[in-house]
C-alpha cells in the first residue's frame, strides 16, 4: 500500500472501501496545496476534479448580483467536495477558495470516470458514497432555507407543513 492509499484508507469518505478500489482511486489522485484566498476552481470552469481536504478550510460561494460572493458552505478537514465532475456538461456551479492554508488530495475526474466505466462495481461503490454526501448537503441546504424563510415571513408555510383540506 502506498502513502496515498494509506491516507485514503484512513479518510471517513473511503472507510471500508475495498482495498483494490483504494488502489484505483489513489492512481487518479495527487496532493496539492492552496494558500489562503487562492481559488481551487471557479464557477463556469470545467469540472475536472474532486477534492478531499486533509487540512484547512475551503469556502464554497456563489456570485449574487448586488451582493457579490456569498458563501454557501465552508468545508474543512476530512470533507469531500466537488461533484460537478459527475454530471455533464462537467462545469462548476460555484467557486471554491481556500480560507486558510488548505492541503487537499485532488482526483482527476476523467481518470475516475473512465475507471468507473470499466469497473461497474467500483463505480457503484463510489457513487453510493457521493450520493450520501449529496444527501447530507441537500439536507443542510434545506435547513438553511427553512431558517432563512421561516424567520422572514411568519405566514410562509412549506408543503411539508400544510395539512390536507
VENGI-V221900 format. One record per residue. N is the residue number from 1. RES is the residue in three letters. PHI is phi in degrees with one decimal (* if undefined). PSI is psi in degrees with one decimal (* if undefined). NEAR is the number of other ideal C-beta (glycine too) atoms within 10 Angstrom. Layout:
# VENGI-V221900
((N:RES:PHI:PSI:NEAR) (N:RES:PHI:PSI:NEAR))
This chain:
# VENGI-V221900
((1:UNK:*:127.5:11) (2:UNK:-83.1:176.0:11) (3:UNK:-61.4:-42.1:9) (4:UNK:-65.9:-41.1:18) (5:UNK:-60.7:-41.4:18) (6:UNK:-63.7:-42.0:12) (7:UNK:-61.3:-43.8:17) (8:UNK:-66.1:-40.7:24) (9:UNK:-60.3:-29.2:15) (10:UNK:-88.4:-6.7:10) (11:UNK:-86.1:135.7:18) (12:UNK:-55.4:-36.0:11) (13:UNK:-63.1:-34.8:15) (14:UNK:-99.8:0.1:20) (15:UNK:-54.8:131.6:10) (16:UNK:79.2:0.5:8) (17:UNK:-72.8:140.8:18) (18:UNK:-51.2:132.2:11) (19:UNK:-54.8:-32.2:11) (20:UNK:-67.1:-31.5:10) (21:UNK:-71.7:-37.0:18) (22:UNK:-60.4:-37.9:20) (23:UNK:-64.1:-42.6:14) (24:UNK:-62.4:-46.0:20) (25:UNK:-65.7:-45.1:21) (26:UNK:-58.9:-33.1:21) (27:UNK:-65.7:-15.5:15) (28:UNK:-106.6:2.1:20) (29:UNK:-116.2:161.1:22) (30:UNK:-155.1:146.9:12) (31:UNK:-74.0:142.0:13) (32:UNK:-140.0:161.2:14) (33:UNK:-131.5:134.8:13) (34:UNK:-127.4:129.9:21) (35:UNK:-77.8:158.8:10) (36:UNK:-52.2:130.6:12) (37:UNK:88.2:-13.3:10) (38:UNK:-75.9:137.2:13) (39:UNK:-79.9:134.6:12) (40:UNK:-86.6:-37.0:21) (41:UNK:-164.2:163.9:21) (42:UNK:-127.2:148.5:12) (43:UNK:-49.7:131.0:15) (44:UNK:93.2:-20.7:11) (45:UNK:-70.5:163.6:13) (46:UNK:-63.1:129.4:13) (47:UNK:-87.3:94.7:20) (48:UNK:-116.9:12.0:18) (49:UNK:-152.9:164.2:24) (50:UNK:-133.7:164.7:23) (51:UNK:-132.5:146.0:22) (52:UNK:-119.3:126.4:25) (53:UNK:-85.9:123.7:20) (54:UNK:-90.1:-36.3:16) (55:UNK:-157.0:140.2:13) (56:UNK:106.4:-171.4:19) (57:UNK:-135.2:145.9:17) (58:UNK:-130.6:129.5:24) (59:UNK:-94.5:132.0:18) (60:UNK:-102.4:123.8:20) (61:UNK:-137.2:162.9:17) (62:UNK:-127.4:152.7:13) (63:UNK:-86.4:126.7:12) (64:UNK:-116.2:117.9:10) (65:UNK:-53.2:133.2:5) (66:UNK:85.7:-13.7:4) (67:UNK:-123.8:-20.8:8) (68:UNK:84.1:-152.1:8) (69:UNK:-73.4:127.9:14) (70:UNK:-119.6:120.3:10) (71:UNK:-71.1:127.0:13) (72:UNK:-101.1:-21.2:16) (73:UNK:-167.1:149.2:16) (74:UNK:-118.7:128.1:12) (75:UNK:-110.6:151.0:21) (76:UNK:-143.8:-161.1:13) (77:UNK:-40.7:130.6:12) (78:UNK:77.3:1.7:13) (79:UNK:-83.8:155.9:18) (80:UNK:-117.0:136.9:21) (81:UNK:-149.2:160.0:18) (82:UNK:94.2:93.4:25) (83:UNK:-119.7:4.4:16) (84:UNK:-62.7:-20.8:21) (85:UNK:-67.7:-15.8:21) (86:UNK:-80.3:-22.7:18) (87:UNK:-126.7:126.4:10) (88:UNK:-57.8:145.1:8) (89:UNK:-90.1:19.4:7) (90:UNK:58.2:57.1:15) (91:UNK:-127.7:143.0:15) (92:UNK:-70.4:144.1:20) (93:UNK:-110.7:9.6:12) (94:UNK:-160.9:178.3:21) (95:UNK:-107.2:153.4:20) (96:UNK:-131.7:126.3:23) (97:UNK:-132.9:141.5:20) (98:UNK:-68.3:129.0:21) (99:UNK:-78.8:-42.1:16) (100:UNK:-138.6:-174.5:13) (101:UNK:-51.7:125.5:13) (102:UNK:-123.0:124.7:25) (103:UNK:-106.5:123.3:15) (104:UNK:-130.8:163.2:27) (105:UNK:-107.5:121.2:22) (106:UNK:-103.3:131.7:19) (107:UNK:-110.5:130.0:22) (108:UNK:-68.6:117.6:17) (109:UNK:-65.4:-40.7:20) (110:UNK:-62.8:-44.0:12) (111:UNK:-59.7:-45.6:16) (112:UNK:-66.4:-46.7:22) (113:UNK:-59.5:-44.9:15) (114:UNK:-62.9:-39.5:12) (115:UNK:-66.8:-39.0:18) (116:UNK:-63.5:-38.2:18) (117:UNK:-67.6:-39.1:10) (118:UNK:-72.1:-34.9:10) (119:UNK:-125.0:92.3:15) (120:UNK:-62.1:-33.6:10) (121:UNK:-65.4:-40.7:11) (122:UNK:-62.9:-46.3:19) (123:UNK:-58.6:-43.3:16) (124:UNK:-63.4:-44.9:11) (125:UNK:-61.0:-41.7:16) (126:UNK:-71.4:-42.5:21) (127:UNK:-62.1:-38.0:14) (128:UNK:-59.3:-42.0:9) (129:UNK:-67.6:-41.6:17) (130:UNK:-67.2:-36.0:16) (131:UNK:-61.5:-38.1:12) (132:UNK:-66.9:-39.3:12) (133:UNK:-64.1:-46.1:15) (134:UNK:-58.9:-43.2:13) (135:UNK:-61.8:-44.4:10) (136:UNK:-63.6:-41.3:10) (137:UNK:-69.4:-38.7:16) (138:UNK:-65.8:-39.2:10) (139:UNK:-64.8:-40.6:10) (140:UNK:-63.1:-40.7:12) (141:UNK:-64.7:-42.0:12) (142:UNK:-58.2:-44.6:12) (143:UNK:-64.9:-38.9:10) (144:UNK:-62.5:-44.0:12) (145:UNK:-64.5:-42.2:11) (146:UNK:-60.0:-43.0:14) (147:UNK:-64.7:-46.3:10) (148:UNK:-65.1:-51.9:10) (149:UNK:-79.4:-31.5:11) (150:UNK:-67.2:-30.2:13) (151:UNK:-87.4:-16.5:9) (152:UNK:-94.5:-21.4:8) (153:UNK:-143.4:101.4:9) (154:UNK:-65.1:-16.0:7) (155:UNK:-87.3:-18.0:4) (156:UNK:-62.6:131.8:11) (157:UNK:-127.5:150.3:11) (158:UNK:-102.8:155.5:11) (159:UNK:-52.2:-37.2:5) (160:UNK:-70.6:-16.9:7) (161:UNK:-97.7:-12.2:9) (162:UNK:-76.5:148.7:8) (163:UNK:-106.5:150.4:5) (164:UNK:-69.1:147.0:3) (165:UNK:-66.7:*:3))
